[in-house]
Amino acid sequence: MRHTRLTKPIGIRMIAGPLAGLLFAILAVPLGAQPVPTARPYYDITKEVTLNGTVSSVFKRAAAGMTAGSHLMLATSSGTVDASLGKWGMQGKGALSVGAGQRVEVTGVMKTFKSKELFIARTVKVGSQVYTMRNQYGIPVSPQSRARAGQKPSVFSSSAKKGESL
Protein backbone atom coordinates (compact mmCIF):
# COMPACT_ATOMS: atom_id res chain seq x y z
CA MET A 1 0.00 0.00 0.00
CA ARG A 2 1.27 3.36 -0.91
CA HIS A 3 0.97 6.38 1.40
CA THR A 4 1.30 9.92 0.16
CA ARG A 5 2.23 12.77 2.31
CA LEU A 6 1.77 16.40 1.50
CA THR A 7 5.06 18.09 1.75
CA LYS A 8 3.93 21.52 0.60
CA PRO A 9 1.67 23.53 2.92
CA ILE A 10 -1.64 24.68 1.45
CA GLY A 11 -1.19 28.27 0.35
CA ILE A 12 -3.16 31.11 1.87
CA ARG A 13 -4.26 32.09 -1.62
CA MET A 14 -5.96 28.77 -2.13
CA ILE A 15 -8.11 29.37 0.98
CA ALA A 16 -8.61 33.13 0.66
CA GLY A 17 -10.24 32.97 -2.78
CA PRO A 18 -13.11 30.62 -1.87
CA LEU A 19 -13.63 32.38 1.50
CA ALA A 20 -13.91 35.78 -0.20
CA GLY A 21 -16.42 34.33 -2.67
CA LEU A 22 -18.47 32.84 0.18
CA LEU A 23 -18.44 36.14 2.09
CA PHE A 24 -19.60 38.02 -1.02
CA ALA A 25 -22.43 35.54 -1.55
CA ILE A 26 -23.60 35.92 2.05
CA LEU A 27 -23.60 39.70 1.86
CA ALA A 28 -25.28 39.80 -1.55
CA VAL A 29 -28.31 37.74 -0.52
CA PRO A 30 -30.77 39.69 1.67
CA LEU A 31 -31.51 37.83 4.86
CA GLY A 32 -35.19 37.85 5.77
CA ALA A 33 -36.12 40.61 3.37
CA GLN A 34 -39.20 42.44 4.62
CA PRO A 35 -41.14 45.39 3.24
CA VAL A 36 -40.11 48.78 4.58
CA PRO A 37 -42.66 49.93 7.16
CA THR A 38 -44.45 53.18 6.49
CA ALA A 39 -43.42 56.01 8.78
CA ARG A 40 -45.98 56.52 11.52
CA PRO A 41 -44.75 59.06 14.01
CA TYR A 42 -45.68 58.45 17.62
CA TYR A 43 -46.79 62.04 18.01
CA ASP A 44 -47.93 64.08 15.01
CA ILE A 45 -48.43 67.70 16.08
CA THR A 46 -50.50 68.36 12.94
CA LYS A 47 -53.19 66.04 14.34
CA GLU A 48 -53.45 67.80 17.70
CA VAL A 49 -56.86 68.53 19.19
CA THR A 50 -57.96 70.23 22.39
CA LEU A 51 -60.40 68.54 24.75
CA ASN A 52 -62.35 70.28 27.49
CA GLY A 53 -63.58 68.19 30.35
CA THR A 54 -63.88 67.53 34.05
CA VAL A 55 -61.32 65.36 35.82
CA SER A 56 -63.11 62.26 37.13
CA SER A 57 -59.99 60.37 38.34
CA VAL A 58 -56.30 61.08 38.83
CA PHE A 59 -53.70 58.31 38.59
CA LYS A 60 -50.22 59.43 39.67
CA ARG A 61 -49.06 55.93 38.67
CA ALA A 62 -50.61 53.74 36.03
CA ALA A 63 -53.23 51.25 37.15
CA ALA A 64 -53.42 47.72 35.75
CA GLY A 65 -53.97 47.75 31.98
CA MET A 66 -52.79 51.35 31.54
CA THR A 67 -49.66 52.57 29.80
CA ALA A 68 -46.81 53.64 32.08
CA GLY A 69 -46.94 57.06 33.70
CA SER A 70 -49.63 59.24 35.20
CA HIS A 71 -53.13 59.58 33.76
CA LEU A 72 -56.23 61.73 34.02
CA MET A 73 -59.64 60.27 33.34
CA LEU A 74 -61.68 63.05 31.77
CA ALA A 75 -65.44 63.32 31.47
CA THR A 76 -66.01 65.08 28.15
CA SER A 77 -69.12 65.77 26.09
CA SER A 78 -68.27 62.73 23.94
CA GLY A 79 -67.55 60.34 26.82
CA THR A 80 -64.71 59.35 29.14
CA VAL A 81 -61.17 59.87 27.85
CA ASP A 82 -57.94 58.42 29.28
CA ALA A 83 -55.34 61.21 29.02
CA SER A 84 -51.76 59.97 29.38
CA LEU A 85 -49.50 62.56 31.00
CA GLY A 86 -46.27 60.61 30.62
CA LYS A 87 -43.70 59.42 33.12
CA TRP A 88 -43.07 62.80 34.79
CA GLY A 89 -46.40 64.58 34.35
CA MET A 90 -47.14 64.67 38.08
CA GLN A 91 -43.59 64.51 39.49
CA GLY A 92 -41.02 67.10 40.48
CA LYS A 93 -40.94 70.87 40.43
CA GLY A 94 -43.58 72.48 38.22
CA ALA A 95 -45.58 69.25 37.97
CA LEU A 96 -49.30 69.22 37.24
CA SER A 97 -51.47 69.64 40.31
CA VAL A 98 -55.10 68.75 39.68
CA GLY A 99 -57.88 66.90 41.46
CA ALA A 100 -61.16 65.20 40.69
CA GLY A 101 -63.94 67.65 39.78
CA GLN A 102 -61.67 70.31 38.26
CA ARG A 103 -62.25 71.57 34.71
CA VAL A 104 -59.25 71.22 32.42
CA GLU A 105 -58.29 71.85 28.81
CA VAL A 106 -55.97 69.16 27.41
CA THR A 107 -54.16 69.45 24.08
CA GLY A 108 -52.75 66.34 22.45
CA VAL A 109 -53.23 63.49 19.98
CA MET A 110 -55.61 60.53 20.16
CA LYS A 111 -53.84 57.17 19.58
CA THR A 112 -54.81 53.51 19.71
CA PHE A 113 -52.60 51.49 22.06
CA LYS A 114 -53.24 47.79 22.70
CA SER A 115 -56.74 48.11 21.18
CA LYS A 116 -57.64 51.00 23.52
CA GLU A 117 -58.06 54.66 22.73
CA LEU A 118 -55.51 56.82 24.57
CA PHE A 119 -55.15 60.59 24.49
CA ILE A 120 -51.45 61.53 24.49
CA ALA A 121 -51.46 64.87 26.33
CA ARG A 122 -48.90 67.52 25.39
CA THR A 123 -50.28 70.36 27.51
CA VAL A 124 -52.83 70.61 30.30
CA LYS A 125 -54.45 73.93 31.19
CA VAL A 126 -55.94 74.28 34.67
CA GLY A 127 -57.47 77.72 35.14
CA SER A 128 -54.90 80.13 33.69
CA GLN A 129 -51.90 77.84 34.37
CA VAL A 130 -50.56 75.76 31.44
CA TYR A 131 -48.49 72.65 32.23
CA THR A 132 -46.30 71.10 29.53
CA MET A 133 -46.29 67.30 29.63
CA ARG A 134 -44.47 66.62 26.34
CA ASN A 135 -42.54 68.56 23.72
CA GLN A 136 -43.73 68.97 20.11
CA TYR A 137 -42.34 65.50 19.26
CA GLY A 138 -44.28 63.75 22.01
CA ILE A 139 -41.28 63.21 24.29
CA PRO A 140 -42.18 63.61 27.98
CA VAL A 141 -40.72 66.71 29.64
CA SER A 142 -38.66 65.82 32.72
CA PRO A 143 -38.74 67.79 36.00
CA GLN A 144 -35.18 68.95 35.25
CA SER A 145 -36.28 70.36 31.89
CA ARG A 146 -39.18 72.18 33.54
CA ALA A 147 -36.80 73.63 36.15
CA ARG A 148 -34.38 74.84 33.45
CA ALA A 149 -37.22 76.36 31.43
CA GLY A 150 -38.37 78.30 34.50
CA GLN A 151 -34.91 79.73 35.30
CA LYS A 152 -34.01 83.30 34.55
CA PRO A 153 -31.36 83.91 31.88
CA SER A 154 -27.77 83.75 33.11
CA VAL A 155 -25.59 86.83 33.61
CA PHE A 156 -23.77 86.11 30.35
CA SER A 157 -26.86 85.97 28.16
CA SER A 158 -28.53 89.05 29.69
CA SER A 159 -25.42 91.28 29.47
CA ALA A 160 -24.96 90.82 25.73
CA LYS A 161 -27.33 92.74 23.53
CA LYS A 162 -28.44 91.65 20.09
CA GLY A 163 -25.54 91.90 17.66
CA GLU A 164 -22.85 92.22 20.36
CA SER A 165 -20.31 89.60 21.29
CA LEU A 166 -18.85 89.03 24.71
C-alpha positions, 0 to 999 in steps of 0.5 A: 500500500502506498501512502502519500504525504503532502510536503507543501503547505496549502497556500493562503491564496488557495483558501482566501479565494473561496472564502472571499467568494463565500463572504460576497455571496452571504452579503449579496443575498438579503436575509429575511427581506421584509417590506419597509414599514411606512413612517408613523410618528408616535406624536404628530403635532398636525393632528393635535386637538384640544379637549375640554372636560372635568377630571373624574380620576387622577392616577399618579401611577398607572393602574393595571392595563394602563400605559406607564406614567400618570393619567387623568380620566376626563369626562367630556361631552363625547364620553370618558377619555384616558389622558396619558400625562407621561412618566413625569407629568405629576412629578417634580418641580412644576408638575401638574397639580389637579384633582377630581372635579376640576375643569381642564383643557388638554391638548394632544393626539388621540392614539390607539394602544393595545386596542384601547383609545388613549389621548397623548397629552402635550399640555394641560391647562388648569385655570390660567396655568398651562403645564407642559407634559411633552414637547412637540415630538411627544417626548415627555418633559422631565422635572429637570427640563421644567426647572431649566425652562423656568430659570431666569437667563444667566448673567452672560446671556442678559449682558450681551445685547443683540448683535454684540459679542462678549 
